């Protein structure tokens, strides 16, 4: 009984004290944004290992954790040839399949006993081998990583197992409208002679050999293009000593590759590229064109422009097509930045019977960002403040710090890039946003790729009069 009375008294006291506060709230007024916190960028040291690899160390003593990454400048676009697509993925997967001293089971057991995992992968323009460990397990995990990096055996049975798995995965992907849309969009923009338009297919998976894997490993994983990043409960001297000890057999060699890309196809007049997916309940939209490289001086203005257009949940595209019209569960836009002309893309899944109406709204918002719907002061303020407030998350953990620091060196950004980020974003004006929208989102040369049920959507799409329709197959070949 006393407990119930105490709870009742506490509730009355809470209501009594909360009432005056509630009376003071004016719910017609939007809350004032909190002051943007000051960004504290971690410090780090930069040096060289004896084999020429770059060493970056950021000491963070708050927790007994250490993040370790060896990044490689250059990726599949630089080191795979059109007849060897997919070899990089086989190589990194097979680095877990055994070394000269451990078979696959022994490797897995050793990592399990330490409670760690070593990941490896090669992307379009860079690759990495990495792990996160406690201070106590850092040294033994580093030794395992070094063994996987320097001494893989690439057993033939493992290659055949991985090949079978990838063929099954590819068959499943080829049935997915989203995967088809991505592939066709890339081929429409870049053609199959450009690395950005090339994709792994059944023939390339079947053609990969153990010799291909071994040759890629030898050519790619070289210290001359490596950046070793260590972040956490360790100092520079300790990190360098630990790395030099286990990588003593990793001798100097290799260099950062040139990032030269072939010319992209000449821009064509805006067209709708329709890929038939009979019976599809939704139509997959990919609308865009080749964009600028990461080092464009317009990067910050493009960030603000895209944030307003389709870069967050309340962006113009999503607020219109999802929230107001209810045609989709979500649409967005964005640029894929790198050393080459990565694409600008706006898109999402739209319910099939609203495919034509959805395209009308996409085009409405693209015209709007060109000035048809003037950008408001509120949109500019929200975009600038949100972009600035997101930045601290890039330093929220030892892994995030490592990735953020490494990105400076992979993308050849200035060392004070993050210190100047807020100032650069704050300086962007409405005129800047309008200028880059017109420059990089060319409404006269858009590639509109739609994967959906041709029988039900082709007629309504044609009736919009937005652009002529070109019918393609699932590989992007005109029918």
Secondary structure, 3 states (H helix, E strand, C coil): CHHHHHHHHHHHHHHHHHHHHHHHCCCCCCCCCCCCCCCCCCCCEEEECCCCCEEEEEECCCCCEEEEEEEEECCHHHHCCHHHCCHHHHHHHHCCCEECCCEHHHHHHHHHHHCCCCEEEECCCEEEEEEEEECCCHHHHHHHHHHHHHCECCCHHHHHHHHHHHHHHHHHHCCCHHHHHHHHHHHHHHCCCCHHHCCCCHHHHHHCCHHHHHHHHHHHCCHHHEEEEEEECCCHHHHHHHHHHHCCCCCCCCCCCCCCCCCCCCCCCCEEEEEECCCCCEEEEEEEEECCCCCCCCHHHHHHHHHHHHCCCCCHHHHHHHHHCCCCCCEEEEECCCCCCCEEEEEEEEEHHHHHHHHHHHHHHHHHHHHHCCCCHHHHHHHHHHHHHHHHHHHCCHHHHHHHHHHHHHCCCCCCCCCCHHHHHHCCCHHHHHHHHHHHCCHHHCEEEEEECHHHHHHHHHHHCCCEEEEECCCCCEC
